[in-house]
Each structure stands twice: as structure tokens, then as C-alpha cells.
């Protein structure tokens, strides 16, 4: 069973941006793009820096350091130099709350 926990309010994340939250010790970037909300591990697989500080475009987030891009749906890199995916997490919206299930993906 999925263990969703409150990550933030929908209003905390402006469209086209990301914020960092910690869920059970896991750094997570909550990203809002074109009205959709995504959750991706807030660590670039190439340079170990926060993805939440990068640019958001469509369903991708770009690492600010070297320009690696990651798909917000799959976590797969869509631009070099990163070659390894980043975990993504299930998201539910409950009223004005963003709920994320980290444990499901961390153990998968």
C-alpha cells in the first residue's frame, strides 16, 4: 500500500518552478509545470547537486551546474552529461496539499 505524506501546499510551488522538501530524510524536488505537479529526487545523478535549483520546462528539469536534463515523469536523463536516471515519486493532490509516496519508489 502506498504511504503518501504531505510534502507542501500546491500554492507553495509556482508554475514553472521547483522547491525542495525533505520527506523521511529523502531530498525531494516538488515541481509544477503546466499545471501538473511532479516529485523527483532532488539530487542530480551526474553532479550530486540539487535539481530544485534548476530550470523547469515542459516535463523536464535541468540541472543548473552542467545542464543535464531529466524527464519529470520517468526520471530518465534527456540531456547529457547525466546518463543515470533519478527516482521519481507518485504524487496525489488532496485539496490544497501535495502528497508524495517516497517509500514506494525508494524500495522499488
DSSP file (Angstrom, degrees, kcal/mol; ACC not computed):
  #  RESIDUE AA STRUCTURE BP1 BP2  ACC     N-H-->O    O-->H-N    N-H-->O    O-->H-N    TCO  KAPPA ALPHA  PHI   PSI    X-CA   Y-CA   Z-CA
    1    1 A X              0   0    0      0, 0.0     2,-0.2     0, 0.0     0, 0.0   0.000 360.0 360.0 360.0 140.5    0.0    0.0    0.0
    2    2 A X        -     0   0    0      1,-0.1     2,-0.8   101,-0.0    99,-0.0  -0.485 360.0-149.5 -72.8 137.0    1.3    3.5   -0.8
    3    3 A X        -     0   0    0     -2,-0.2    99,-0.4     2,-0.0   100,-0.4  -0.778  20.2-172.9-107.4  84.9    2.3    5.6    2.1
    4    4 A X        -     0   0    0     -2,-0.8     2,-0.3    97,-0.2    97,-0.2  -0.612   2.0-174.4 -81.1 136.5    1.6    9.2    1.0
    5    5 A X  E     -A  100   0A   0     95,-2.4    95,-2.8    -2,-0.3     2,-0.3  -0.929  34.6 -95.4-127.5 154.2    2.7   12.0    3.2
    6    6 A X  E     +A   99   0A   0     -2,-0.3    93,-0.3    93,-0.2     3,-0.1  -0.527  39.2 173.8 -70.5 127.2    2.1   15.8    2.9
    7    7 A X  E     -     0   0A   0     91,-3.4     2,-0.3     1,-0.4    -1,-0.2   0.800  58.2 -50.2 -99.3 -41.1    5.1   17.4    1.2
    8    8 A X  E     -A   98   0A   0     90,-1.1    90,-3.2    13,-0.1    -1,-0.4  -0.951  64.4 -70.1-174.4-176.8    3.8   21.0    0.8
    9    9 A X  E >   -A   97   0A   0     -2,-0.3     3,-1.5    88,-0.2     4,-0.4  -0.724  38.0-123.6 -91.7 148.5    0.8   23.1   -0.3
   10   10 A X  G >  S+     0   0    0     86,-3.0     3,-1.5    -2,-0.3    -1,-0.1   0.883 114.2  59.4 -55.8 -38.0    0.1   23.4   -4.0
   11   11 A X  G 3  S+     0   0    0     85,-0.4    -1,-0.3     1,-0.3    86,-0.1   0.652  90.1  70.9 -68.5 -15.0    0.4   27.1   -3.6
   12   12 A X  G <  S+     0   0    0     -3,-1.5     2,-0.6     1,-0.1    -1,-0.3   0.706  94.2  61.3 -71.9 -19.2    4.0   26.7   -2.4
   13   13 A X  S <  S-     0   0    0     -3,-1.5    -1,-0.1    -4,-0.4     2,-0.1  -0.923  77.4-149.0-117.2 112.0    5.1   25.8   -5.9
   14   14 A X    >   -     0   0    0     -2,-0.6     3,-1.3     1,-0.1    18,-0.4  -0.468  37.2 -90.2 -74.5 148.8    4.7   28.3   -8.7
   15   15 A X  T 3  S+     0   0    0      1,-0.3    18,-0.2    -2,-0.1    -1,-0.1  -0.350 115.0  24.4 -59.1 135.0    4.1   27.0  -12.2
   16   16 A X  T 3  S+     0   0    0     16,-2.9    40,-0.6     1,-0.3     2,-0.3   0.673 113.0  84.2  82.7  18.8    7.4   26.5  -14.0
   17   17 A X  E <   -C   32   0B   0     -3,-1.3    15,-2.5    15,-1.0     2,-0.3  -0.854  60.3-140.0-143.0 178.0    9.4   26.1  -10.8
   18   18 A X  E     -C   31   0B   0     34,-0.4     2,-0.3    -2,-0.3    13,-0.2  -0.973   6.0-161.7-140.7 152.6   10.5   23.7   -8.1
   19   19 A X  E     -C   30   0B   0     11,-2.0    11,-2.7    -2,-0.3     2,-0.4  -0.945  21.7-121.8-129.9 156.7   11.0   23.7   -4.4
   20   20 A X  E     +C   29   0B   0     -2,-0.3     2,-0.3     9,-0.2     9,-0.2  -0.823  32.0 169.9 -98.8 136.2   13.0   21.3   -2.2
   21   21 A X  E     -C   28   0B   0      7,-2.7     7,-3.3    -2,-0.4     2,-0.5  -0.951  27.7-132.2-134.3 157.9   11.4   19.4    0.6
   22   22 A X  E     -C   27   0B   0     -2,-0.3     2,-0.6     5,-0.2     5,-0.2  -0.963  19.3-172.9-112.3 126.2   12.7   16.6    2.8
   23   23 A X  E >  S-C   26   0B   0      3,-2.5     3,-2.0    -2,-0.5   -16,-0.1  -0.957  75.8 -26.3-120.5 112.5   10.4   13.5    3.3
   24   24 A X  T 3  S-     0   0    0     -2,-0.6    -1,-0.1     1,-0.3     3,-0.1   0.870 127.7 -49.1  51.1  40.6   11.7   11.0    5.8
   25   25 A X  T 3  S+     0   0    0      1,-0.2     2,-0.5     0, 0.0    -1,-0.3   0.460 113.1 121.2  82.2   1.4   15.2   12.2    5.2
   26   26 A X  E <   -C   23   0B   0     -3,-2.0    -3,-2.5    15,-0.0     2,-0.5  -0.870  63.3-130.3-100.5 124.6   14.9   12.0    1.4
   27   27 A X  E     -C   22   0B   0     -2,-0.5    15,-2.3    -5,-0.2     2,-0.4  -0.617  33.3-177.1 -74.6 124.6   15.5   15.2   -0.6
   28   28 A X  E     -CD  21  41B   0     -7,-3.3    -7,-2.7    -2,-0.5     2,-0.6  -0.977  22.8-145.1-127.8 134.0   12.6   15.7   -3.0
   29   29 A X  E     -CD  20  40B   0     11,-3.5    11,-2.0    -2,-0.4     2,-0.6  -0.881  12.4-154.9 -94.7 120.7   12.0   18.4   -5.6
   30   30 A X  E     -CD  19  39B   0    -11,-2.7   -11,-2.0    -2,-0.6     2,-0.4  -0.879  20.4-169.7 -94.3 120.0    8.3   19.2   -5.9
   31   31 A X  E     -CD  18  38B   0      7,-2.5     7,-3.1    -2,-0.6     2,-0.5  -0.911  15.9-163.3-119.9 136.4    8.0   20.6   -9.4
   32   32 A X  E     +CD  17  37B   0    -15,-2.5   -16,-2.9    -2,-0.4   -15,-1.0  -0.979  18.3 164.3-120.6 123.2    5.0   22.3  -11.0
   33   33 A X  E >   - D   0  36B   0      3,-2.3     3,-2.1    -2,-0.5   -18,-0.1  -0.978  68.0 -13.9-143.0 125.7    4.8   22.6  -14.8
   34   34 A X  T 3  S-     0   0    0     -2,-0.4     3,-0.1     1,-0.3    -1,-0.1   0.853 128.3 -53.1  52.2  39.0    1.9   23.4  -17.0
   35   35 A X  T 3  S+     0   0    0      1,-0.3    -1,-0.3     0, 0.0     2,-0.2   0.261 115.3 111.9  85.9 -12.1   -0.5   22.9  -14.0
   36   36 A X  E <   -D   33   0B   0     -3,-2.1    -3,-2.3     0, 0.0     2,-0.4  -0.658  57.6-141.4 -94.1 151.9    0.8   19.4  -13.2
   37   37 A X  E     -D   32   0B   0     -2,-0.2     2,-0.3    -5,-0.2    -5,-0.2  -0.951  21.0-179.2-116.5 133.1    2.8   18.5  -10.0
   38   38 A X  E     -D   31   0B   0     -7,-3.1    -7,-2.5    -2,-0.4     2,-0.4  -0.853  17.2-149.1-125.8 159.1    5.7   16.1  -10.0
   39   39 A X  E     +DE  30  89B   0     50,-0.5    50,-2.6    33,-0.3     2,-0.3  -0.991  23.3 165.0-132.5 125.9    8.1   14.7   -7.4
   40   40 A X  E     -DE  29  88B   0    -11,-2.0   -11,-3.5    -2,-0.4    48,-0.2  -0.982  48.4 -88.7-137.9 146.6   11.7   13.8   -8.3
   41   41 A X  E     -D   28   0B   0     46,-3.0     2,-1.3    -2,-0.3   -13,-0.3  -0.340  39.0-130.8 -56.7 132.8   14.7   13.1   -6.1
   42   42 A X  S    S+     0   0    0    -15,-2.3     2,-0.4   -21,-0.2    -1,-0.2  -0.200  78.2  91.0 -86.7  46.3   16.4   16.4   -5.6
   43   43 A X  S    S-     0   0    0     -2,-1.3     7,-0.2     7,-0.2     2,-0.2  -0.954  74.4-129.0-142.9 120.1   19.9   15.2   -6.5
   44   44 A X     >  -     0   0    0      5,-2.7     4,-1.9    -2,-0.4     5,-0.1  -0.477  14.4-141.3 -65.3 133.5   21.4   15.2  -10.0
   45   45 A X  T  4 S+     0   0    0     39,-0.3    -1,-0.1    -2,-0.2    38,-0.1   0.634  98.2  45.6 -73.5 -12.4   22.7   11.8  -10.8
   46   46 A X  T  4 S+     0   0    0      3,-0.1    -1,-0.2    38,-0.1    -2,-0.0   0.872 130.2  12.7 -93.8 -46.5   25.7   13.3  -12.6
   47   47 A X  T  4 S-     0   0    0      2,-0.1    -2,-0.2     0, 0.0     3,-0.1   0.431  88.5-124.3-119.5   0.3   26.9   16.0  -10.2
   48   48 A X     <  +     0   0    0     -4,-1.9     2,-0.3     1,-0.2    -3,-0.1   0.883  66.4 129.7  58.0  41.8   25.1   15.4   -6.9
   49   49 A X        -     0   0    0     -5,-0.1    -5,-2.7     1,-0.0     2,-0.2  -0.848  68.6 -80.5-120.5 160.9   23.7   18.9   -6.7
   50   50 A X    >   -     0   0    0     -2,-0.3     3,-0.8    -7,-0.2    14,-0.4  -0.414  27.7-161.4 -66.8 125.2   20.0   20.0   -6.1
   51   51 A X  G >  S+     0   0    0     -2,-0.2     3,-2.5     1,-0.2    -1,-0.2   0.771  85.1  75.6 -71.5 -26.2   17.8   19.7   -9.1
   52   52 A X  G 3  S+     0   0    0      1,-0.3   -34,-0.4   -10,-0.1    -1,-0.2   0.673  88.9  59.3 -62.6 -14.9   15.3   22.1   -7.5
   53   53 A X  G <  S+     0   0    0     -3,-0.8    -1,-0.3   -36,-0.1    -2,-0.1   0.432  94.9  89.3 -90.0   0.1   17.6   25.0   -8.2
   54   54 A X  S <  S-     0   0    0     -3,-2.5     2,-0.3     1,-0.1     9,-0.2  -0.256  86.4 -83.2 -93.0 179.9   17.4   24.3  -12.0
   55   55 A X  E     -F   62   0C   0      7,-0.6     7,-2.9    -2,-0.1     2,-0.5  -0.605  34.5-145.8 -85.5 141.9   15.2   25.4  -14.8
   56   56 A X  E     +F   61   0C   0    -40,-0.6     2,-0.3    -2,-0.3     5,-0.2  -0.924  22.6 168.6-109.1 131.0   11.8   23.7  -15.4
   57   57 A X  E >   -F   60   0C   0      3,-2.3     3,-2.0    -2,-0.5     2,-0.1  -0.953  60.5 -46.9-144.8 124.0   10.5   23.4  -19.0
   58   58 A X  T 3  S-     0   0    0     -2,-0.3   -42,-0.1     1,-0.3     0, 0.0  -0.340 123.9 -20.5  52.6-122.2    7.5   21.3  -20.0
   59   59 A X  T 3  S+     0   0    0     -2,-0.1    13,-3.2    -3,-0.1    14,-0.5  -0.098 122.8  85.4-107.3  35.6    8.0   17.9  -18.3
   60   60 A X  E <   -FG  57  71C   0     -3,-2.0    -3,-2.3    11,-0.3     2,-0.4  -0.944  56.4-155.3-132.0 156.9   11.8   18.3  -17.8
   61   61 A X  E     -FG  56  70C   0      9,-1.9     9,-2.4    -2,-0.3     2,-0.5  -0.995  15.6-145.2-128.1 138.5   14.1   19.8  -15.2
   62   62 A X  E     -FG  55  69C   0     -7,-2.9    -7,-0.6    -2,-0.4     2,-0.3  -0.878  16.9-122.4-108.5 131.5   17.6   21.0  -16.0
   63   63 A X     >  -     0   0    0      5,-3.6     4,-1.3    -2,-0.5   -12,-0.1  -0.529  17.5-142.7 -68.6 131.7   20.5   20.7  -13.5
   64   64 A X  T  4 S+     0   0    0    -14,-0.4    -1,-0.1    -2,-0.3   -13,-0.1   0.719  90.4  56.5 -70.0 -21.8   21.9   24.2  -13.0
   65   65 A X  T  4 S-     0   0    0      1,-0.1    -1,-0.2     3,-0.1    -2,-0.0   0.966 128.9  -1.5 -81.3 -53.9   25.5   23.0  -12.8
   66   66 A X  T  4 S-     0   0    0      2,-0.1    -2,-0.1     0, 0.0    -1,-0.1   0.400  96.5-107.8-121.4   0.4   26.2   21.1  -16.1
   67   67 A X     <  +     0   0    0     -4,-1.3    -3,-0.1     1,-0.2    14,-0.0   0.596  55.7 162.1  86.3  10.3   22.9   21.3  -17.9
   68   68 A X        -     0   0    0     -6,-0.1    -5,-3.6     1,-0.0     2,-0.4  -0.400  26.1-149.1 -60.4 140.8   21.8   17.6  -17.5
   69   69 A X  E     -GH  62  79C   0     10,-1.1     9,-3.1    -7,-0.2    10,-1.1  -0.920  10.5-163.7-117.7 143.2   18.0   17.4  -18.1
   70   70 A X  E     -GH  61  77C   0     -9,-2.4    -9,-1.9    -2,-0.4     2,-0.4  -0.978  23.4-120.2-128.8 139.0   15.7   14.8  -16.5
   71   71 A X  E  >  -G   60   0C   0      5,-2.8     4,-2.5    -2,-0.4   -11,-0.3  -0.621  18.1-148.2 -72.9 127.2   12.2   13.8  -17.5
   72   72 A X  T  4 S+     0   0    0    -13,-3.2   -33,-0.3    -2,-0.4    -1,-0.1   0.701  94.8  48.9 -72.7 -19.3    9.8   14.6  -14.6
   73   73 A X  T  4 S+     0   0    0    -14,-0.5    -1,-0.2     3,-0.1    15,-0.1   0.882 129.4  16.0 -85.2 -42.6    7.6   11.6  -15.4
   74   74 A X  T  4 S-     0   0    0      2,-0.2    14,-0.2    13,-0.1    -2,-0.2   0.676  88.7-130.0-106.9 -21.7   10.2    8.8  -15.7
   75   75 A X     <  +     0   0    0     -4,-2.5    11,-2.4     1,-0.3    -3,-0.1   0.401  59.5 142.0  82.6  -3.0   13.4   10.3  -14.1
   76   76 A X        -     0   0    0      9,-0.2    -5,-2.8    -6,-0.1    -1,-0.3  -0.435  58.8-107.5 -73.3 145.0   15.4    9.4  -17.2
   77   77 A X  E     -H   70   0C   0     -7,-0.2    -7,-0.3     1,-0.1     3,-0.1  -0.516  32.4-179.8 -69.9 137.0   18.1   11.8  -18.4
   78   78 A X  E     +     0   0C   0     -9,-3.1     2,-0.3     1,-0.3    -8,-0.2   0.333  69.5  37.4-116.5   1.7   17.1   13.6  -21.6
   79   79 A X  E >  S-H   69   0C   0    -10,-1.1   -10,-1.1     3,-0.1     3,-0.6  -0.962  89.2 -82.0-155.0 136.5   20.3   15.6  -21.9
   80   80 A X  T 3  S+     0   0    0     -2,-0.3     3,-0.1     1,-0.3    -2,-0.0  -0.262  92.7  48.2 -68.0 159.3   24.0   14.9  -21.2
   81   81 A X  T 3  S+     0   0    0    -13,-0.1    -1,-0.3   -14,-0.0   -14,-0.1  -0.983 101.1  76.2 -89.6  -6.5   26.2   14.7  -19.3
   82   82 A X    <   +     0   0    0     -3,-0.6   -13,-0.1     1,-0.1    -3,-0.1  -0.384  44.3 168.4 -65.8 140.4   23.9   12.6  -17.0
   83   83 A X        +     0   0    0    -38,-0.1     2,-0.4    -3,-0.1    -1,-0.1   0.458  55.6  76.5-125.0 -11.5   23.4    9.0  -18.0
   84   84 A X  S    S-     0   0    0     -8,-0.1   -39,-0.3     1,-0.1   -38,-0.1  -0.829  79.6-118.6-104.8 140.7   21.7    7.6  -14.9
   85   85 A X        -     0   0    0     -2,-0.4     2,-0.4    -9,-0.1    -9,-0.2  -0.233  17.5-133.0 -71.3 165.2   18.1    8.2  -14.0
   86   86 A X        -     0   0    0    -11,-2.4   -42,-0.1   -15,-0.2    -1,-0.0  -0.952  32.3-101.3-115.7 137.4   16.8    9.9  -10.9
   87   87 A X        -     0   0    0     -2,-0.4   -46,-3.0   -47,-0.1     2,-0.3  -0.302  34.6-158.8 -60.4 139.8   14.0    8.4   -8.8
   88   88 A X  E     -E   40   0B   0    -48,-0.2     2,-0.3   -14,-0.2   -48,-0.3  -0.857   7.1-145.4-114.5 156.9   10.5    9.9   -9.3
   89   89 A X  E     -E   39   0B   0    -50,-2.6   -50,-0.5    -2,-0.3    13,-0.1  -0.923  21.2-101.3-127.6 146.5    7.7    9.5   -6.8
   90   90 A X  E     -B  101   0A   0     11,-0.7    11,-1.9    -2,-0.3     2,-0.4  -0.376  39.0-158.2 -63.4 141.8    3.9    9.2   -7.0
   91   91 A X  E     -B  100   0A   0      9,-0.2     2,-0.4   -54,-0.1     9,-0.2  -0.965  13.2-177.2-125.6 139.7    2.0   12.4   -6.3
   92   92 A X  E     -B   99   0A   0      7,-2.5     7,-3.2    -2,-0.4     2,-0.6  -0.986  18.7-142.0-129.7 144.5   -1.6   13.0   -5.2
   93   93 A X  E     -B   98   0A   0     -2,-0.4     2,-0.6     5,-0.2     5,-0.2  -0.940  16.9-176.2-105.5 124.5   -3.3   16.3   -4.7
   94   94 A X  E >   -B   97   0A   0      3,-2.4     3,-2.1    -2,-0.6     2,-0.6  -0.897  64.8 -56.4-122.4  98.7   -5.7   16.3   -1.7
   95   95 A X  T 3  S-     0   0    0     -2,-0.6    -2,-0.0     1,-0.3     0, 0.0  -0.579 122.2 -20.6  66.7-115.2   -7.4   19.7   -1.6
   96   96 A X  T 3  S+     0   0    0     -2,-0.6   -86,-3.0    -3,-0.1   -85,-0.4   0.292 118.7 101.2-105.7   8.8   -4.6   22.1   -1.5
   97   97 A X  E <   -AB   9  94A   0     -3,-2.1    -3,-2.4   -88,-0.3     2,-0.6  -0.753  63.0-142.7 -99.0 140.4   -2.0   19.6   -0.2
   98   98 A X  E     -AB   8  93A   0    -90,-3.2   -91,-3.4    -2,-0.4   -90,-1.1  -0.900  21.4-165.0 -96.1 120.0    0.7   17.9   -2.3
   99   99 A X  E     -AB   6  92A   0     -7,-3.2    -7,-2.5    -2,-0.6     2,-0.4  -0.895   4.9-171.0-108.8 136.5    1.1   14.3   -1.1
  100  100 A X  E     -AB   5  91A   0    -95,-2.8   -95,-2.4    -2,-0.4     2,-0.7  -0.974  18.7-148.9-130.3 140.4    4.1   12.2   -2.1
  101  101 A X  E  >  + B   0  90A   0    -11,-1.9   -11,-0.7    -2,-0.4     4,-0.6  -0.870  26.8 163.7-108.4  96.9    4.9    8.5   -1.6
  102  102 A X  H  >  +     0   0    0     -2,-0.7     4,-2.2   -99,-0.4     3,-0.4   0.899  66.8  59.9 -80.1 -43.2    8.6    8.2   -1.3
  103  103 A X  H  > S+     0   0    0   -100,-0.4     4,-1.5     1,-0.2    -1,-0.2   0.815  97.4  60.7 -61.0 -32.9    9.0    4.8    0.2
  104  104 A X  H  4 S+     0   0    0      1,-0.2     4,-0.5     2,-0.2    -1,-0.2   0.944 113.6  34.9 -59.3 -49.0    7.3    3.0   -2.7
  105  105 A X  H  < S+     0   0    0     -4,-0.6     3,-0.4    -3,-0.4    -2,-0.2   0.825 111.2  61.3 -77.8 -31.7    9.9    4.2   -5.2
  106  106 A X  H  < S+     0   0    0     -4,-2.2    -1,-0.2     1,-0.2    -2,-0.2   0.808 112.5  37.9 -66.3 -28.9   12.9    4.1   -2.8
  107  107 A X     <        0   0    0     -4,-1.5    -1,-0.2    -5,-0.2    -2,-0.2   0.515 360.0 360.0 -99.3  -6.2   12.4    0.3   -2.4
  108  108 A X              0   0    0     -4,-0.5    -1,-0.2    -3,-0.4    -2,-0.1   0.493 360.0 360.0 -76.1 360.0   11.4   -0.5   -6.0
